[in-house]
Amino acid sequence: MEMCINRTCVDSGDLTIKKCRCCNSIISNKPFYSMKNIPSIVQNFPQKDEILTDKGIDIELYQCDRCGLVQILQEPVYYYKDVIRAVAVSEDMREFRRDYFAEFVDSNNLYKKRIIEVGAGAGEYMQMMLENDVSVVGLEHLKESCKKAEGYGLRIYEGFIEDENYVIPNAPYDGFYIMNFLEHIPNISSFLKGIYNNLEDQGVGLIEVPNGDMILRNGLFSELMLDHLSYFTCNTLRNLLENNGFEVMSCEVIWHDYIISAIVKKRGRVDASLFSNKMNELMDRMDSFVVKNNMDGCKLAIWGAGHQALLLMTQYKYMNCFSYVIDSAPYKQNKYTPVSHKLIISPDEISDKGISAILVIGGSYSDEICRIVNEKYPDVYVEKI
């Protein structure tokens, strides 16, 4: 029975249920493409004495019907947590990165800020990022790479973001970047949530992945490998990032069409204090109305039994100062308001009930209600909130 890491595949009796690495939806369709006898690993090359045991593997490509992500659902290579890159030998890439990093830092005002590279390898990119007057640390799983980076004088932590609860040392950070590593990760969403939880509010990031759209569009079967579990297009990458707490500021294709680069910002949480401030403001205005009109023998009423008025009545602690609630809808009349339990009367009863002041809570109808009161009941004080 097939078993995949991080519950990408779930054993269910005689069937193996396959789940999308991005949105966790069940993938019920068959693979749309398969390849046989391809290299099982592309980074760690076999030694001479390992040739006899080195064998090819078969891979299958699936597409999620819900989010569209093209992916391999097999167990990843054993070294998927490690970043192994040969970028240091490419001078063209180094020059391109220097300019790109400088633009990232400048456009996001990251000077003097704290940035972390997730999947830092031996610090090849960290050295370039440091040229931009920022504080950079790295996170890398492979011990040998960490030691090499430390030998260059770089600050790097040995570790891997296993899930959303993972704590990076000295977090939270102002920014992060992850270079062609996300496509290796089996459980992508929990990995991204782990990054999210280690960022400052409004923290920004740079995320780059191979351009899966180009691979699929041009039929580049030679780009398929078990090392790369996910093949992102701009759309599927954007969906993944937005569904895991990030606002995508830009998403573009770079480096000869081979790389998708996304600039993201940690999506801010709603400030609940806005609700409290508005509530306090309205309560104060209701207090003012009551103090102004609650004299001996005066009867006060609220005009409006809509949802906004009903909620305000439940929150106002001096509702005993109001004798009635007025509403022109016949089906509400002669009934009581929920929770505050005030009798709802018809506007025709204003004079009969001896109402001397009306507080209008009618939303978009408040101006019209005030005009009606002023025309029909000129002796009644009216005010809206």
Secondary structure, DSSP 8 states (H G I E B T S, - for coil): ----GGGSEEEETTEEEEE-TTT--EE-S--SEEEEEE-S-SSS---GGGGGG---EEEEEEE-TTT--EE--S---TTTTS----GGG-HHHHHHHHHHHHHHHHHTT-TT-EEEEES-TTSHHHHHHGGGS-EEEEEES-HHHHHHHHHTT-EEEE----STT---TT--EEEEEEES-GGG-SSHHHHHHHHHTTEEEEEEEEEEEE-HHHHHHTT-GGG--TT--EE--HHHHHHHHHTTTEEEEEEEEETTTTEEEEEEEE-----THHHHHHHHHHHHHHHHHHHHH--TT-EEEEE--SHHHHHHHHH-TTGGGEEEEE-S-GGGTTSB-TTT--BEE-GGGTTTTTEEEEEE--GGGHHHHHHHHHHH-TTSEEEE-
